[in-house]
Amino acid sequence: MNIKNTFPYSIAILIFIIASVLYFNPILKGEKIKQSDITQFKGMSKEIADYRAEKGEEPYWTGAAFSGMPAYQLSAYYPNDYIKMLDSALRFFA
C-alpha cells in the first residue's frame, strides 16, 4: 500500500468526520430536543412512583392516565428486566 492509493479514502473519512461534527454540533453542546411523549410519560408515571415510594410495593392501577389504566403500561418494575438493562447500557451517552 502506498500513500497514493489511500489518499482518497482518507479524504472521504475526513469529510464524514467533519459532516458528523457539524450535524451533531448542538448535541455536543448539550442541547436536547424536547420530546413531548417523554414529558407526558414522566407526568403520568409520577403517581406510580409516589405510590411505590410510600407503600414499598408495586401498584396495579393508575388514575393518572386516561381516567385509569393498568400501571404495567406506564412504569412497572420488573426485577429481571434484561431489556431495560440493555437499554440503560446503550443510553450511556444521554
Phi and psi restraints in degrees (value plus and minus 20) as a CYANA .aco file:
   2 ASN   PHI    -131.9   -91.9
   2 ASN   PSI     148.4   188.4
   3 ILE   PHI     -86.1   -46.1
   3 ILE   PSI     -46.3    -6.3
   4 LYS   PHI     -87.8   -47.8
   4 LYS   PSI     -53.5   -13.5
   5 ASN   PHI     -96.1   -56.1
   5 ASN   PSI     -50.4   -10.4
   6 THR   PHI    -111.3   -71.3
   6 THR   PSI     -30.4     9.6
   7 PHE   PHI     -79.0   -39.0
   7 PHE   PSI     -67.5   -27.5
   8 PRO   PHI     -81.9   -41.9
   8 PRO   PSI     -57.0   -17.0
   9 TYR   PHI     -88.2   -48.2
   9 TYR   PSI     -58.8   -18.8
  10 SER   PHI     -83.6   -43.6
  10 SER   PSI     -61.2   -21.2
  11 ILE   PHI     -84.5   -44.5
  11 ILE   PSI     -63.9   -23.9
  12 ALA   PHI     -82.0   -42.0
  12 ALA   PSI     -63.6   -23.6
  13 ILE   PHI     -83.1   -43.1
  13 ILE   PSI     -62.5   -22.5
  14 LEU   PHI     -82.1   -42.1
  14 LEU   PSI     -60.9   -20.9
  15 ILE   PHI     -83.5   -43.5
  15 ILE   PSI     -62.9   -22.9
  16 PHE   PHI     -84.1   -44.1
  16 PHE   PSI     -59.0   -19.0
  17 ILE   PHI     -84.2   -44.2
  17 ILE   PSI     -66.0   -26.0
  18 ILE   PHI     -83.9   -43.9
  18 ILE   PSI     -63.3   -23.3
  19 ALA   PHI     -83.1   -43.1
  19 ALA   PSI     -60.5   -20.5
  20 SER   PHI     -85.1   -45.1
  20 SER   PSI     -64.0   -24.0
  21 VAL   PHI     -84.6   -44.6
  21 VAL   PSI     -60.2   -20.2
  22 LEU   PHI     -87.7   -47.7
  22 LEU   PSI     -62.1   -22.1
  23 TYR   PHI     -88.3   -48.3
  23 TYR   PSI     -61.9   -21.9
  24 PHE   PHI    -115.1   -75.1
  24 PHE   PSI      -4.7    35.3
  25 ASN   PHI     -75.4   -35.4
  25 ASN   PSI     -64.4   -24.4
  26 PRO   PHI     -80.2   -40.2
  26 PRO   PSI     -57.5   -17.5
  27 ILE   PHI     -88.2   -48.2
  27 ILE   PSI     -58.3   -18.3
  28 LEU   PHI     -86.1   -46.1
  28 LEU   PSI     -44.1    -4.1
  29 LYS   PHI    -105.2   -65.2
  29 LYS   PSI     -25.4    14.6
  30 GLY   PHI      75.8   115.8
  30 GLY   PSI     -15.6    24.4
  31 GLU   PHI     -97.5   -57.5
  31 GLU   PSI     127.1   167.1
  32 LYS   PHI    -154.6  -114.6
  32 LYS   PSI     131.3   171.3
  33 ILE   PHI    -101.0   -61.0
  33 ILE   PSI     112.1   152.1
  34 LYS   PHI     -95.1   -55.1
  34 LYS   PSI     102.5   142.5
  35 GLN   PHI    -126.7   -86.7
  35 GLN   PSI      91.8   131.8
  36 SER   PHI     -84.5   -44.5
  36 SER   PSI     -51.9   -11.9
  37 ASP   PHI     -87.7   -47.7
  37 ASP   PSI     -54.5   -14.5
  38 ILE   PHI     -89.4   -49.4
  38 ILE   PSI     -61.2   -21.2
  39 THR   PHI     -82.8   -42.8
  39 THR   PSI     -62.5   -22.5
  40 GLN   PHI     -86.5   -46.5
  40 GLN   PSI     -59.1   -19.1
  41 PHE   PHI     -81.4   -41.4
  41 PHE   PSI     -64.5   -24.5
  42 LYS   PHI     -80.7   -40.7
  42 LYS   PSI     -60.3   -20.3
  43 GLY   PHI     -86.9   -46.9
  43 GLY   PSI     -63.0   -23.0
  44 MET   PHI     -92.5   -52.5
  44 MET   PSI     -51.2   -11.2
  45 SER   PHI    -106.6   -66.6
  45 SER   PSI     -24.9    15.1
  46 LYS   PHI     -81.6   -41.6
  46 LYS   PSI     -60.8   -20.8
  47 GLU   PHI     -80.1   -40.1
  47 GLU   PSI     -60.8   -20.8
  48 ILE   PHI     -85.8   -45.8
  48 ILE   PSI     -64.7   -24.7
  49 ALA   PHI     -83.9   -43.9
  49 ALA   PSI     -59.6   -19.6
  50 ASP   PHI     -84.1   -44.1
  50 ASP   PSI     -63.8   -23.8
  51 TYR   PHI     -82.3   -42.3
  51 TYR   PSI     -63.9   -23.9
  52 ARG   PHI     -81.3   -41.3
  52 ARG   PSI     -61.5   -21.5
  53 ALA   PHI     -89.6   -49.6
  53 ALA   PSI     -57.5   -17.5
  54 GLU   PHI     -96.4   -56.4
  54 GLU   PSI     -66.0   -26.0
  55 LYS   PHI    -116.9   -76.9
  55 LYS   PSI     -42.8    -2.8
  56 GLY   PHI      56.6    96.6
  56 GLY   PSI      -0.3    39.7
  57 GLU   PHI    -161.1  -121.1
  57 GLU   PSI     147.7   187.7
  58 GLU   PHI    -103.7   -63.7
  58 GLU   PSI     112.8   152.8
  59 PRO   PHI    -101.1   -61.1
  59 PRO   PSI     132.7   172.7
  60 TYR   PHI    -125.1   -85.1
  60 TYR   PSI     -30.5     9.5
  61 TRP   PHI    -164.3  -124.3
  61 TRP   PSI     126.2   166.2
  62 THR   PHI    -151.6  -111.6
  62 THR   PSI     120.8   160.8
  63 GLY   PHI    -118.8   -78.8
  63 GLY   PSI     -15.6    24.4
  64 ALA   PHI    -101.6   -61.6
  64 ALA   PSI     -37.5     2.5
  65 ALA   PHI    -143.0  -103.0
  65 ALA   PSI     105.1   145.1
  66 PHE   PHI      34.1    74.1
  66 PHE   PSI      19.4    59.4
  67 SER   PHI      39.9    79.9
  67 SER   PSI       6.4    46.4
  68 GLY   PHI      98.9   138.9
  68 GLY   PSI     113.8   153.8
  69 MET   PHI    -183.8  -143.8
  69 MET   PSI     142.1   182.1
  70 PRO   PHI     -80.9   -40.9
  70 PRO   PSI     118.4   158.4
  71 ALA   PHI     -91.0   -51.0
  71 ALA   PSI     -44.2    -4.2
  72 TYR   PHI     -83.8   -43.8
  72 TYR   PSI     -39.0     1.0
  73 GLN   PHI     -99.1   -59.1
  73 GLN   PSI     -34.3     5.7
  74 LEU   PHI    -130.3   -90.3
  74 LEU   PSI     -77.7   -37.7
  75 SER   PHI    -174.3  -134.3
  75 SER   PSI      36.3    76.3
  76 ALA   PHI    -104.8   -64.8
  76 ALA   PSI     128.8   168.8
  77 TYR   PHI    -121.4   -81.4
  77 TYR   PSI     104.3   144.3
  78 TYR   PHI    -136.4   -96.4
  78 TYR   PSI     100.7   140.7
  79 PRO   PHI     -83.5   -43.5
  79 PRO   PSI     -49.6    -9.6
  80 ASN   PHI    -132.6   -92.6
  80 ASN   PSI      24.3    64.3
  81 ASP   PHI    -106.2   -66.2
  81 ASP   PSI      70.1   110.1
  82 TYR   PHI     -93.4   -53.4
  82 TYR   PSI     -47.0    -7.0
  83 ILE   PHI     -85.2   -45.2
  83 ILE   PSI     -60.5   -20.5
  84 LYS   PHI     -84.3   -44.3
  84 LYS   PSI     -58.9   -18.9
  85 MET   PHI     -83.0   -43.0
  85 MET   PSI     -62.4   -22.4
  86 LEU   PHI     -85.0   -45.0
  86 LEU   PSI     -62.8   -22.8
  87 ASP   PHI     -81.0   -41.0
  87 ASP   PSI     -63.0   -23.0
  88 SER   PHI     -83.1   -43.1
  88 SER   PSI     -58.7   -18.7
  89 ALA   PHI     -86.7   -46.7
  89 ALA   PSI     -56.0   -16.0
  90 LEU   PHI     -96.5   -56.5
  90 LEU   PSI     -40.0     0.0
  91 ARG   PHI    -119.1   -79.1
  91 ARG   PSI       5.6    45.6
  92 PHE   PHI     -87.8   -47.8
  92 PHE   PSI     -35.2     4.8
  93 PHE   PHI     -98.7   -58.7
  93 PHE   PSI     -49.5    -9.5
